[in-house]
Structures are given as structure tokens and as C-alpha cells.
Amino acid sequence: MNLSVKIRKNLGDFVLDVAFDTGEGVLGLLGASGCGKSMTLKCIAGIEKPDEGRIVLNDRVLFDSEAGIDVPPQKRGVGYLFQDYALFPNMTVAQNILCGARDKDKTAEYIRRFDLVGKEKLYPAQLSGGQKQRVALARMLAAEPEVILLDEPFTALDNFLKARMEREVMNVLDGFGGPVVFVSHDRNESYRLTDTIAVMENGHIADLSEKHELFRAPKTLAATLLTGCKNVTRLKLLEGGDYMAVDWGIRLHAPIAEKVLAGQQANRSEDGTVYRYAGFRAHYLVPVEPGDKERVQGKENSGSSNLLICDILREVEDTFSVVIQFYQKGLAERTEYSLLTYETGKEDWARWKKQCAEGEIMLRIPDDALIWMKD
Amino acid sequence: MDWYPLWNSLRIAGISCVIVFFLGIFFAYYAARLPRAVKGMLDVVLTLPMVLPPTVCGYFLLLLFGVKRPLGVFLMRFGVKFVMTWYGGILAAAVVAFPLMYRTARGAFESFDENLSHAGKTLGLSNTYIFWKIRMPACKQGILAGTVLAFARALGEYGATSMLIGYTPGKTATISTTVYQLWRTNDEAGAFTWVLVNLAISTVVLLAVNMLESRQKTKTW
């Protein structure tokens, strides 16, 4: 079971150029709106035609520009769930499900399975959002697709409904054996529903990894930002293999292995550095006891590595946590990326502030929390 | 009283309305898909009859289909003559009513949610099925409105009709040309009768439209 996609299409503002294999499980396409992820789905479904490339679904060639193959959407066996469900407004629930059904006798079964009994004769305009999605799912499955494409199905929903709809979609995906591509701009949603994630930016894939790996160590700046990392900086290589975080104004302690890499000319990019950006997630910071400052500095043995002294701009209270926005104390030149965020529990923060009432608030970036990016 | 003008007007309006219905939908559907520049040009040509005085349309029709013009001569070989015949009225009415159907239908098609068509395709539905069972029903309001407007316009056509087919009692006379003819010949009572007939037909048409609309509202979509 596999969907293999390798396509190119000029979209005017940028060129869509993506290649991926879904393999088993759910592949997520994560990216900001207008990055080409929906267009990718439309090319797979055959609604849009790529300029060149090849699309193969379970050994069946759907599109091949060189061989001149372009299977019409009707014969591709693609199940497409649209953002607004695209139910036919002039047809009842039953007619919507029946019209594309491979086996007309099974319609009643789908109506039962998706809890639509008694709603058969209603029109889409008479249904709630949840019911609409269930009709769309039933209609899609009744056509017995070989691949399922989900195009931001939860975007327009409120949080309560979203959680319920997600469960329903998960149920459908669990029972579906074929490849699934899930498009979203929401990192949490993508994380919950997929196994592998391709991060898209301006028409190309910035990173494609297993989801845990992607969120732990994204490979590019675009992927880091799209996976929700709020703290990033440009880097400057220092003597001895450590780095200067240009935007934050502190030294960063490069892992031993990276120091070795930096020493090898082959690994350096043109300007002599191995890594160009670094980042860390807002909740990975560790508070430093006032008395520990010397000890931390001593351990790092290279000035105040990884140590942030907070010049707090504001504290933003969230539902269950508090987000502290701060600059490094004494930072000479503030840039777009200089403002750092630290997220922690409300009680923890209150206690910590009390403890540091006299002196400065200090936070340390653990070595393993740092994300290193080559581009 | 001779009821021929009523019968003639109804058949001219009815037949031209059917022709305009299909032609209007055809052009509206394909114009919505054309590149912008071509679409603009086509739009101008197809909408001109709506803004030109009907007599100018009639003039152009005579220029094309006049018995001494090449096209008119050519058609005469097949025994088809649009000048001074009742079915010439169909041509005149169709030309003048066409833009109303075309523009209203195009507006309806342009506001159609293309995702419905995309969804239909991925479900394996044929393009013909999608057009007649999904696109047309979704655009029903606009298409119905266009049809009614076209019918009403065809029924009330005077200028182009009188230029092309003139007024021959019992042959080419329509309600509108009869009203003018009777008024011109000081038969005020006769003219008034036909005015009442015209009013009656228009009222029936508008009532029918309102009934259709209210029935649709109870269907909730």
C-alpha cells in the first residue's frame, strides 16, 4: 500500500515541487496557507494537472507526464474530504451517499455506521456541522477509495466540535487500509492524526520525518518554525567550536560531536559554519538557582554558555500556563528574533519569582533541548 | 375578435425562449472557463443586443438575412426566409432575449462552488451527470430567473420584430405590433383589449415565478 508522488507545477508566485512516498500509515502535509499543500492534493486527485511528474498509487500509474498518462479523477479511486465537505445541496443525505456508491446495496449500512438513521431524507442545509462531516465521510467511503485525502477538515470548527470530529476521522482512518494524506496548518492536529509529516514551504518540502523525530529535531528553520518553535536565532561560529546566538546575545554550547564536525573543513558551509540557526521550545527552559550561577558558568567553562538572564517584557497568562516574554539582559541590538518566550505552570512561576525576588531571574537551555539547523 | 396575434406571440416567445435557454446556458458555461481576454471580447459581442436599440438589432438582422443579402439568398435555396414570416419573429425575439439568459446564467455559474464539481469527480460521477444533476440544480434560481426574463422580453419584443417581419394580420402580427397598428389606425378599443391581454399574460408569468420560488423555499435549499 503506497502512494508515490513526484510532481512539478508552476503556480505563478512559486513553483510547486514535491516528492514523497506515503508508505503505511498517515502522511501529514503541514504548512502555512498558500504553500501549495492543497494544490498537491488536487493534483493527486486529478482535479489539477501538474506540469510534469509521476503519481503512482499501489502500482497503478495515475499520472506520468513522460508516458502521457493522465487518468481522469473519476477513475483514480481517490477519496477526498473537503474543508467545507462539498455536500451536494440539492440531494438528501441518502442521495448524497448513494450517488457515488460502488455497491448501492451498502448505502443503508453506511447510514447506520455514521449514525445518520432518521436523517436520510434531510438536505445538507438542515444538518449540523458534525452531521455534515459524517455524511461526507460516509459518501467518501461508499465510493470505496484506494487512498484518502483530507483537506483541512477541521479548520472551520470550534474546539469542542473539533475534538469530536477528530475522533470520528481517526475511527475511519483506523479501519482504512490504504494510504492517507492529511493536509493541515495546525501542528497539534497534524501531530495527533499522522505518523509522518512533510513540512511544506513555498511549494517545496522543507523537512520530511517521522513525527516524533520532526518535533524533536527539525532539520530546517522553516520546519522548526512550523512545528511551533518560538525561539530561534542566527548563529556565528566562535573559536573552539561554540556558537554565538546572534539574535539572543548569548553563547551556545555546541555538543561534542558537533565540535568535531566543525573542525572538519568538509562539513562547513561557505561561510565556515556547520550550523546556521539554532532554536529551543518555550517549555524546555530550566530555572537556575541564584547561587548556582557560578557553578553553571564553571561547568560550561566558556563564559555564560546557554544561560539566559531575563529582562522581562511581559507575562501573558494562558488557560493552564503562563508565557513569559523576555530579552537577554544587556542585549545591545534587538532584532525580530530577540524576544524569547518561556512557558511554564502558573504556580511554578509564582514560586520561582518569589524565590528570585532579590536577584535576577536566570534560565538555562539544556544541551539536549537545543535544535541545530543547517539551513 | 381575431386571436391570431395571441397565438403567434406565444409561439414566438415560447420557441425563442427554448432556443435561448440552451444557447444561453451553453455560452455561459463555456464563457466562464475562457481566458480573461477572450471572455471580455465574447462578453461584449453577446451582450450587445441588450444595450442596442431593438431597431438597430432589426437593422443588422435585415443586413444579414435580407432576401437580397448573400446569407438570405443562400437560405432561400432551402426554402427558409426570415423576412416577413412568422418564424422570422423567433429569430428577432431570440437575438434580443439572448443576453438576458446568457448574463443571468453566467452569474449563476460563476457563483457555483467548484468544489462540488470536484467532489463529484472524485466520487466517479460523469461530467454530464455533474452538469445536469449537481451544477444545474445548484444554479436553478439564476437559470430560472434568466428563462423568465428571456420569455418576458421575447413576448414584449417590438422593435427588431417589426423591422424583420413587419405587420401582416393573420401572418406575422404579434400582440405588440397589433397594439401599435390598432392605435395608429385609431382603433383605441382594440388596442386596449390587446393591452389587457398582454397585462394578463405578464401577471400570470410573474405569479407562476413567485409560486415556484415559494415552493422552493419550503424545500429548504
Interface residues (C-beta under 8 A of the other chain):
Chain A: K42 A45 G46 I47 P72 P73 Q74 K75 R76 V78 G79 Y80 F82 D84 A86 F88 P89 N90 C99 G100 R102 Y123 P124 A125 Q126 R139 M140 A143 P145
Chain B: D113 N115 L116 H118 A119 G120 K121 T122 L123 G124 L125 S126 K133 I134 P137 A138 K140 K219 T220 W221
